[in-house]
Amino acid sequence: MAFNRKGTGQNITDIVLDGSTSFTISPIHLGANVDCFEKKSKAWFVATELRSDLIVEVGNVRFHLQKFPLLSRSDRLNRFVFESRTTEQYHIRLHDSPGGSEAFDLAARFCYGMDVDLNASNVASARCIAEYLEMTDDLEEGNLLSKTEAFLANFVFPSWTNSMKVLQSCQNLCPWAENLKIVQRCCESIAWKACTDPQGIKSPSSKIIKTIRNRTYETVKQDYWFEDLAVLHTGYFVRVITAMRVKGIKPELLGAAITHYALKHLNGVLKEQGSSNYLLKQGKDIEDDNELHCMASDKQFSYLEKHELELLRGIVSILPYEENAVTNKFLSQLIWAANKLNADSACKRDLEKRFGWQLEYATLNDLLVPAFDCEYDTFFDVELVQRLVEFFLLKENTEQISSSPSLYFEQLSLVESPKSLKAKQATWMKVVKLLDSYLSEIAKNKNLSLTRFQAFAQLMPENARLSHDGLYRAIDVFLKTHPSLSEQERKKLCKIMDCRKLSPEACVHAVQNERLSVRIVVQILLGEHLKMVGE
């Protein structure tokens, strides 16, 4: 929609619809017979009968103009001229003007009474140059400053699309666009529209809504408004997301938008994590995994470009803290990126804390983050998972359950509803099952030491496992991978397992398992005998 606007006041006298939002402004003609500007090399000349008596140099471009049209509308140029000692031709250098020569060209044309087309792509620079040149209504009613403000108020801020375009154009107009609050007002406008009617911006299909609810954000269709935000500079994206949060947007929508943005702009870094895991899944000998993570470590500094690190920090700073607002898969990817980009410890700790707080929602693949230290005895970052568990325990306030989870849950039953208590118990069972699966995975590595295996197996409180079947499977995998263990070492390994918590099926398997310590087999047989006698 184009608005062709003539005259000096605020009345719109002619409206022409052409599919885009712009309007043509032209002030009162000031007596100079001007049809156009003519470009000769890197200089502009006014096509007029009057001799040029003013040269304005902006960057490497010169404008040969007349004083009267410009001085009548720019207080700043007025001062330059009258403070100058030259009496014939005035030469003014404006190397710090916002928007460069293009913005000044627009302002000069306006001063000469030529038609100037304002649109979402140039209105920010026009507003900034109007402020810089001090083109206020004190000099002439309907000056450029007031007209650009009117355009912003009437045609930019009410529109999602125009607000996005103007915000993008502000990137090269700092600090002027910031000081004039153009950036702030665009961010507020975008945030308000996303919060009041996020689906009304670009109506998504039911498939997209279902995708959001299931939190598979990386598959969101590109015609949703996340794609619009994805084109923004990181700093502006952070500002928009922050404004959305203040206005109360749903955390899951916020997380979806952040995920979409990160997956698009950190694509190269995150792809490498996928490539590393792919090699393992395609049959790369896990016993030779030292080669893989040494290779990753050697490449560590190839992604230390400043903009990628700033992007990561910006994303981490706006992640919502609400539970499961972003997926553990996404957090796992960000942790990989933080290691790859050598992010600061505070950034890494923040990501690990978020992951640990919602550990019960993780899958085994989410925990399989490759290590970046060649000295590790396993390809996967075991120490990372240990820290995740510590954050989980901290969130659950588990100081009271270090010796007896059953006592802890008994105490909880006095203050919490049965439904809430059951949910907490289910959370613990999920985490224990997940960690046992992870233990089985890392046990496949022949370089994994017995000491590290035991330490990881004992991360959770002693009585947290209602069943030791998962722990038994992990021990069996470790024994298969480490056939040279002595009987004493096997005995030490099996001590972390309580044979009384094995299922009948696991007991049957264990008593026939030649890899187990003889002592644990005897204990299982004795336990089964006592059960039969008791029955």
C-alpha positions as CSV (number, residue, x, y, z in Angstrom):
1,M,0.0,0.0,0.0
2,A,1.6,3.3,-1.1
3,F,0.6,6.7,0.3
4,N,1.4,9.6,-2.1
5,R,1.4,12.5,0.2
6,K,1.7,16.2,-1.0
7,G,1.9,19.4,0.9
8,T,3.4,20.4,4.2
9,G,0.7,19.4,6.8
10,Q,-0.2,16.0,8.1
11,N,-3.2,15.5,5.8
12,I,-3.0,12.6,3.3
13,T,-4.4,14.0,0.1
14,D,-3.8,11.0,-2.2
15,I,-3.7,7.3,-1.5
16,V,-2.6,4.8,-4.2
17,L,-2.6,1.0,-3.5
18,D,0.3,-0.7,-5.1
19,G,1.1,-3.6,-2.7
20,S,3.8,-1.9,-0.6
21,T,3.7,0.7,2.2
22,S,5.4,4.0,1.3
23,F,4.4,7.6,0.6
24,T,5.8,10.4,-1.4
25,I,6.5,13.6,0.5
26,S,7.3,17.0,-1.0
27,P,7.5,20.3,0.9
28,I,6.7,23.7,-0.5
29,H,8.9,24.6,-3.4
30,L,11.3,27.3,-2.5
31,G,11.8,29.0,-5.8
32,A,14.5,26.9,-7.2
33,N,13.5,25.3,-10.5
34,V,14.8,21.8,-9.8
35,D,13.8,18.7,-11.7
36,C,16.5,16.2,-10.6
37,F,20.0,15.6,-9.3
38,E,22.7,14.7,-11.9
39,K,25.6,12.4,-11.0
40,K,29.0,13.1,-12.4
41,S,31.7,10.7,-11.3
42,K,31.4,10.7,-7.4
43,A,29.6,14.1,-7.3
44,W,26.0,15.1,-7.4
45,F,24.9,18.3,-9.1
46,V,21.4,20.0,-8.9
47,A,19.8,20.5,-12.3
48,T,19.0,24.2,-11.8
49,E,19.8,27.5,-13.4
50,L,21.4,28.8,-10.1
51,R,25.1,28.5,-9.5
52,S,26.2,26.2,-6.8
53,D,27.5,28.0,-3.7
54,L,27.5,25.1,-1.3
55,I,29.5,21.8,-1.4
56,V,28.5,19.2,1.1
57,E,30.9,16.2,1.4
58,V,29.5,13.0,2.8
59,G,32.0,10.2,2.9
60,N,33.6,10.1,-0.6
61,V,30.6,11.7,-2.3
62,R,30.2,15.5,-2.9
63,F,26.9,17.3,-3.4
64,H,27.1,20.6,-5.3
65,L,24.1,22.6,-4.0
66,Q,22.7,26.0,-3.2
67,K,22.6,27.4,0.3
68,F,19.0,28.7,0.5
69,P,17.0,25.5,0.1
70,L,19.1,23.6,2.6
71,L,19.7,26.3,5.1
72,S,16.0,27.1,5.3
73,R,15.3,23.5,6.6
74,S,18.5,22.5,8.4
75,D,19.6,24.3,11.6
76,R,22.9,22.3,11.6
77,L,23.9,23.4,8.1
78,N,22.8,27.0,9.0
79,R,25.4,27.0,11.8
80,F,28.1,25.5,9.7
81,V,27.7,28.2,7.0
82,F,27.4,31.2,9.3
83,E,30.4,30.0,11.4
84,S,32.5,29.6,8.3
85,R,35.0,32.3,7.3
86,T,34.5,31.6,3.6
87,T,32.4,34.1,1.7
88,E,32.1,32.6,-1.8
89,Q,31.6,28.9,-1.9
90,Y,31.0,27.0,1.3
91,H,32.5,23.5,1.8
92,I,31.0,21.4,4.6
93,R,32.2,17.9,5.5
94,L,29.7,15.6,7.2
95,H,31.7,12.4,7.7
96,D,29.7,11.4,10.8
97,S,26.3,11.7,9.3
98,P,24.0,8.7,9.9
99,G,23.0,6.7,6.8
100,G,25.9,8.0,4.7
101,S,25.5,9.7,1.3
102,E,22.2,7.9,0.5
103,A,20.5,9.4,3.6
104,F,21.8,12.9,2.9
105,D,20.7,12.6,-0.8
106,L,17.2,12.0,0.5
107,A,17.3,15.0,2.8
108,A,18.7,17.2,0.1
109,R,16.0,16.2,-2.4
110,F,13.4,17.0,0.3
111,C,14.9,20.4,0.8
112,Y,14.7,21.2,-2.9
113,G,11.0,20.2,-3.0
114,M,11.5,17.0,-5.0
115,D,9.3,14.1,-4.4
116,V,10.8,11.7,-1.8
117,D,9.5,8.2,-1.4
118,L,9.5,7.1,2.2
119,N,9.3,3.4,2.8
120,A,10.2,0.8,5.5
121,S,13.7,0.4,4.1
122,N,14.7,4.1,4.2
123,V,12.5,5.7,6.8
124,A,15.0,4.9,9.7
125,S,17.9,6.5,7.9
126,A,15.7,9.5,6.9
127,R,14.6,10.0,10.5
128,C,18.2,9.8,11.7
129,I,19.5,12.3,9.1
130,A,16.6,14.6,9.9
131,E,17.7,14.5,13.5
132,Y,21.4,15.0,12.6
133,L,20.7,18.0,10.3
134,E,18.1,19.3,12.8
135,M,15.3,19.5,10.3
136,T,12.5,20.4,12.7
137,D,9.2,22.2,12.3
138,D,10.7,25.3,14.1
139,L,12.3,26.1,10.8
140,E,9.5,25.1,8.5
141,E,6.2,23.4,9.1
142,G,6.1,19.8,7.8
143,N,9.9,19.4,7.9
144,L,11.6,16.1,7.4
145,L,11.8,15.2,11.1
146,S,8.0,15.4,11.7
147,K,7.2,13.7,8.4
148,T,9.4,10.7,9.2
149,E,8.0,10.5,12.7
150,A,4.5,10.5,11.2
151,F,5.4,7.7,8.8
152,L,6.8,5.6,11.6
153,A,3.8,6.1,13.8
154,N,1.2,5.5,11.1
155,F,2.7,2.9,8.8
156,V,5.6,1.2,10.5
157,F,4.8,0.4,14.1
158,P,1.2,-0.8,13.5
159,S,2.7,-3.3,10.9
160,W,4.6,-6.5,11.7
161,T,6.3,-6.6,8.3
162,N,7.3,-2.9,8.3
163,S,8.5,-3.1,11.8
164,M,10.7,-6.0,10.9
165,K,12.1,-4.2,7.8
166,V,12.8,-1.0,9.8
167,L,14.5,-2.9,12.5
168,Q,16.8,-4.6,10.0
169,S,17.7,-1.3,8.5
170,C,18.8,0.1,11.9
171,Q,21.8,-2.1,12.1
172,N,24.0,0.5,10.3
173,L,22.5,3.5,12.0
174,C,23.8,3.2,15.5
175,P,23.9,5.0,17.8
176,W,21.3,7.3,16.2
177,A,18.6,4.6,15.8
178,E,19.1,3.6,19.4
179,N,19.1,7.2,20.8
180,L,15.9,8.0,18.8
181,K,14.4,4.8,20.2
182,I,13.6,3.5,16.7
183,V,15.1,0.1,17.7
184,Q,13.2,0.0,20.9
185,R,9.9,0.9,19.4
186,C,10.3,-1.7,16.6
187,C,11.1,-4.4,19.1
188,E,8.1,-3.4,21.3
189,S,5.8,-3.5,18.2
190,I,7.0,-6.9,17.1
191,A,6.8,-8.3,20.6
192,W,3.3,-7.0,21.2
193,K,2.0,-8.5,17.9
194,A,3.6,-11.9,18.6
195,C,2.1,-11.9,22.1
196,T,-1.4,-10.7,21.3
197,D,-1.9,-12.9,18.2
198,P,1.1,-14.9,17.2
199,Q,-0.8,-17.1,14.8
200,G,-2.4,-14.0,13.2
201,I,0.9,-12.7,11.9
202,K,1.1,-15.5,9.4
203,S,-1.6,-18.1,9.9
204,P,0.2,-21.5,10.5
205,S,-1.4,-24.8,9.6
206,S,-2.6,-27.2,12.2
207,K,0.5,-29.3,11.5
208,I,2.7,-26.5,12.7
209,I,0.7,-26.1,15.9
210,K,1.0,-29.8,16.6
211,T,4.7,-29.6,16.0
212,I,5.1,-26.8,18.5
213,R,3.1,-28.7,21.2
214,N,5.3,-31.8,20.7
215,R,8.4,-29.5,21.0
216,T,10.0,-30.8,17.8
217,Y,10.9,-27.2,17.0
218,E,13.5,-27.9,14.4
219,T,10.8,-29.1,12.0
220,V,8.6,-26.0,12.2
221,K,7.6,-24.8,8.8
222,Q,9.4,-21.8,7.5
223,D,6.2,-19.9,6.8
224,Y,5.7,-19.4,10.6
225,W,6.8,-16.2,12.2
226,F,10.0,-17.8,13.6
227,E,11.5,-17.5,10.1
228,D,10.8,-13.8,10.1
229,L,12.7,-13.4,13.4
230,A,15.6,-15.6,12.1
231,V,16.7,-12.8,9.7
232,L,17.5,-10.4,12.5
233,H,20.9,-9.5,13.8
234,T,21.6,-11.4,17.0
235,G,21.5,-8.2,19.2
236,Y,18.1,-7.3,17.8
237,F,16.8,-10.8,18.1
238,V,17.8,-10.9,21.7
239,R,16.0,-7.5,22.2
240,V,12.8,-8.8,20.6
241,I,12.8,-12.0,22.6
242,T,13.4,-10.1,25.8
243,A,10.5,-7.8,25.0
244,M,8.3,-10.8,24.2
245,R,9.1,-12.4,27.6
246,V,8.3,-9.2,29.4
247,K,4.9,-9.1,27.7
248,G,4.1,-12.6,28.8
249,I,4.5,-14.8,25.7
250,K,4.2,-18.5,26.4
251,P,7.6,-20.0,27.3
252,E,7.2,-22.9,24.8
253,L,6.7,-20.4,21.9
254,L,9.7,-18.4,23.2
255,G,11.8,-21.5,23.3
256,A,10.6,-22.6,19.8
257,A,11.6,-19.2,18.3
258,I,15.1,-19.3,20.0
259,T,15.6,-22.9,18.9
260,H,14.7,-22.1,15.3
261,Y,17.1,-19.1,15.3
262,A,20.0,-21.0,16.8
263,L,19.7,-24.0,14.5
264,K,19.8,-21.7,11.5
265,H,22.7,-19.5,12.6
266,L,24.8,-22.2,14.4
267,N,24.2,-24.8,11.7
268,G,27.9,-25.4,10.9
269,V,28.9,-25.9,14.5
270,L,26.0,-28.2,15.3
271,K,26.4,-30.3,12.2
272,E,29.9,-31.3,13.4
273,Q,28.4,-32.8,16.5
274,G,26.0,-34.8,14.4
275,S,28.8,-36.0,12.2
276,S,30.8,-37.2,15.2
277,N,27.9,-39.2,16.6
278,Y,27.1,-40.5,13.1
279,L,30.6,-42.0,12.8
280,L,30.0,-44.0,16.0
281,K,26.5,-45.2,14.9
282,Q,27.8,-46.3,11.5
283,G,30.2,-48.8,13.0
284,K,33.3,-46.7,13.8
285,D,35.2,-48.9,16.3
286,I,34.4,-47.3,19.7
287,E,37.7,-48.8,21.0
288,D,39.5,-46.4,18.7
289,D,37.4,-43.4,19.7
290,N,40.5,-41.5,20.9
291,E,41.2,-40.7,17.3
292,L,37.7,-39.1,17.0
293,H,37.8,-36.8,19.9
294,C,41.4,-35.8,19.4
295,M,40.3,-34.8,15.9
296,A,37.5,-32.7,17.4
297,S,39.9,-31.1,19.8
298,D,42.3,-30.2,17.0
299,K,39.5,-28.4,15.2
300,Q,38.4,-26.6,18.3
301,F,39.7,-23.2,17.3
302,S,38.4,-23.3,13.7
303,Y,35.0,-22.0,14.9
304,L,36.2,-19.2,17.2
305,E,34.9,-16.4,14.9
306,K,33.7,-13.6,17.1
307,H,30.2,-13.4,15.7
308,E,29.5,-17.1,16.4
309,L,30.6,-16.8,20.0
310,E,28.5,-13.7,20.5
311,L,25.6,-15.4,18.9
312,L,25.9,-18.3,21.4
313,R,26.1,-16.0,24.3
314,G,23.1,-14.1,23.2
315,I,21.1,-17.2,22.8
316,V,22.0,-18.5,26.2
317,S,21.2,-15.2,27.8
318,I,17.5,-15.4,26.7
319,L,16.8,-19.1,27.2
320,P,13.6,-19.4,29.2
321,Y,14.0,-21.1,32.6
322,E,10.5,-22.7,32.5
323,E,10.7,-26.5,32.6
324,N,11.0,-28.0,29.1
325,A,10.5,-24.7,27.3
326,V,13.5,-25.9,25.2
327,T,14.3,-29.5,24.6
328,N,17.3,-31.4,26.1
329,K,18.4,-32.2,22.6
330,F,18.7,-28.5,21.9
331,L,20.6,-27.9,25.2
332,S,22.9,-30.7,24.3
333,Q,23.6,-29.1,21.0
334,L,24.3,-25.8,22.6
335,I,26.7,-27.4,25.1
336,W,28.6,-28.9,22.2
337,A,28.7,-25.5,20.6
338,A,29.9,-23.9,23.8
339,N,32.8,-26.4,24.0
340,K,33.6,-26.0,20.3
341,L,33.7,-22.2,20.5
342,N,35.6,-22.2,23.8
343,A,32.8,-20.2,25.6
344,D,33.4,-19.0,29.1
345,S,32.7,-21.2,32.1
346,A,29.7,-19.1,33.1
347,C,28.0,-19.8,29.8
348,K,28.7,-23.5,30.0
349,R,27.5,-23.7,33.5
350,D,24.3,-22.0,32.7
351,L,23.6,-24.5,29.9
352,E,24.5,-27.5,32.1
353,K,22.3,-26.2,34.9
354,R,19.3,-25.9,32.6
355,F,19.9,-29.4,31.2
356,G,20.3,-30.9,34.7
357,W,17.1,-29.3,36.0
358,Q,15.1,-31.1,33.4
359,L,17.2,-34.3,33.2
360,E,14.1,-36.5,33.5
361,Y,13.1,-35.4,30.0
362,A,16.4,-36.3,28.3
363,T,17.0,-39.3,26.1
364,L,20.2,-41.3,25.8
365,N,21.2,-39.5,22.6
366,D,20.9,-36.2,24.4
367,L,23.6,-37.3,26.8
368,L,26.0,-38.6,24.2
369,V,28.0,-35.4,23.9
370,P,31.5,-36.0,22.5
371,A,34.4,-35.0,24.8
372,F,36.9,-32.4,23.8
373,D,39.9,-33.7,25.7
374,C,42.2,-36.3,24.2
375,E,43.1,-37.4,27.7
376,Y,39.6,-38.7,28.4
377,D,39.2,-42.5,28.6
378,T,35.9,-42.4,26.6
379,F,34.8,-40.6,23.6
380,F,31.7,-39.2,25.4
381,D,31.9,-36.5,27.9
382,V,31.3,-38.4,31.1
383,E,32.3,-35.6,33.4
384,L,29.6,-33.4,31.7
385,V,26.9,-36.0,32.6
386,Q,28.2,-36.2,36.1
387,R,27.7,-32.4,36.4
388,L,24.2,-32.7,35.0
389,V,23.3,-35.3,37.6
390,E,24.6,-33.0,40.3
391,F,22.4,-30.2,39.1
392,F,19.4,-32.5,39.0
393,L,20.1,-33.6,42.6
394,L,20.5,-29.9,43.7
395,K,17.1,-29.0,42.1
396,E,15.4,-31.9,43.9
397,N,16.9,-30.8,47.2
398,T,18.2,-34.2,47.8
399,E,20.4,-33.6,50.8
400,Q,17.8,-35.4,52.8
401,I,17.7,-38.5,50.6
402,S,21.4,-39.2,50.3
403,S,21.0,-42.2,52.5
404,S,17.3,-43.2,52.0
405,P,15.1,-42.0,49.2
406,S,12.2,-44.0,50.7
407,L,12.5,-41.9,53.9
408,Y,12.6,-38.7,51.8
409,F,9.4,-39.7,49.9
410,E,7.8,-40.7,53.2
411,Q,8.5,-37.1,54.5
412,L,7.2,-35.6,51.3
413,S,3.9,-37.5,51.7
414,L,3.2,-35.4,54.8
415,V,3.2,-32.2,52.9
416,E,2.4,-33.1,49.3
417,S,-0.6,-34.7,47.6
418,P,-0.4,-38.4,46.5
419,K,-0.4,-37.2,42.9
420,S,2.6,-34.9,43.4
421,L,4.5,-37.6,45.3
422,K,3.9,-40.1,42.6
423,A,5.2,-37.7,40.0
424,K,8.4,-37.1,42.0
425,Q,9.0,-40.9,42.3
426,A,8.4,-41.3,38.6
427,T,10.9,-38.6,37.9
428,W,13.5,-40.4,39.9
429,M,12.8,-43.7,38.1
430,K,13.3,-42.0,34.7
431,V,16.6,-40.5,35.7
432,V,17.9,-43.8,37.1
433,K,16.9,-45.7,34.0
434,L,18.5,-43.0,31.8
435,L,21.8,-43.1,33.7
436,D,21.9,-46.9,33.6
437,S,21.5,-46.8,29.8
438,Y,24.3,-44.2,29.6
439,L,26.5,-46.4,31.8
440,S,25.9,-49.3,29.4
441,E,26.9,-47.1,26.5
442,I,30.2,-45.9,27.9
443,A,31.0,-49.3,29.2
444,K,31.6,-50.4,25.6
445,N,34.9,-48.5,25.6
446,K,37.8,-50.7,26.5
447,N,39.7,-47.5,27.7
448,L,37.1,-46.8,30.4
449,S,38.7,-47.4,33.8
450,L,37.0,-49.5,36.5
451,T,37.3,-46.5,38.9
452,R,35.5,-44.2,36.5
453,F,32.8,-46.8,35.8
454,Q,32.2,-47.3,39.6
455,A,32.2,-43.5,40.3
456,F,29.5,-42.9,37.6
457,A,27.4,-45.9,38.8
458,Q,27.3,-44.5,42.3
459,L,26.3,-40.9,41.3
460,M,22.7,-41.5,42.4
461,P,22.0,-42.1,46.1
462,E,22.4,-45.8,47.1
463,N,18.7,-46.5,47.5
464,A,17.5,-44.6,44.5
465,R,17.3,-47.7,42.3
466,L,14.3,-49.8,43.0
467,S,15.6,-52.3,40.5
468,H,19.2,-53.1,39.6
469,D,18.5,-54.8,36.3
470,G,19.8,-51.8,34.4
471,L,23.0,-51.6,36.5
472,Y,23.5,-55.3,36.0
473,R,23.3,-54.9,32.2
474,A,25.9,-52.1,32.4
475,I,28.2,-54.3,34.5
476,D,27.9,-57.2,32.1
477,V,28.8,-54.9,29.1
478,F,31.8,-53.6,31.0
479,L,32.9,-57.2,31.7
480,K,32.6,-58.2,28.1
481,T,34.7,-55.2,27.0
482,H,37.3,-55.8,29.7
483,P,37.9,-59.6,29.7
484,S,41.3,-59.3,31.4
485,L,39.9,-58.1,34.8
486,S,41.2,-60.1,37.7
487,E,38.8,-61.9,40.1
488,Q,39.5,-59.2,42.7
489,E,38.5,-56.5,40.2
490,R,35.4,-58.4,39.2
491,K,34.5,-58.7,42.9
492,K,35.0,-55.0,43.4
493,L,32.9,-54.2,40.3
494,C,30.0,-56.4,41.4
495,K,29.9,-54.9,44.9
496,I,28.1,-51.8,43.4
497,M,25.1,-54.1,42.5
498,D,22.5,-55.3,45.0
499,C,21.5,-58.8,43.9
500,R,18.3,-58.6,46.0
501,K,17.0,-55.9,43.6
502,L,17.4,-58.1,40.5
503,S,14.3,-59.4,38.7
504,P,13.8,-63.1,38.3
505,E,14.8,-62.9,34.7
506,A,18.0,-61.0,35.5
507,C,18.8,-63.6,38.3
508,V,18.5,-66.5,35.8
509,H,20.8,-64.7,33.4
510,A,23.3,-63.8,36.2
511,V,23.7,-67.3,37.6
512,Q,24.8,-68.5,34.1
513,N,27.1,-65.6,33.5
514,E,30.7,-66.8,33.7
515,R,31.9,-63.2,33.6
516,L,30.6,-62.3,37.0
517,S,32.5,-62.7,40.2
518,V,32.0,-66.1,41.8
519,R,31.0,-64.4,45.1
520,I,28.1,-62.5,43.5
521,V,26.8,-65.7,41.7
522,V,26.8,-67.5,45.1
523,Q,24.9,-64.6,46.7
524,I,22.3,-64.7,43.9
525,L,21.8,-68.5,44.3
526,L,21.6,-68.1,48.1
527,G,19.0,-65.4,47.7
528,E,16.9,-67.4,45.3
529,H,17.1,-70.4,47.7
530,L,15.9,-68.3,50.7
531,K,13.0,-67.1,48.6
532,M,12.0,-70.6,47.7
533,V,12.3,-71.7,51.4
534,G,10.2,-68.7,52.5
535,E,7.5,-69.5,50.0
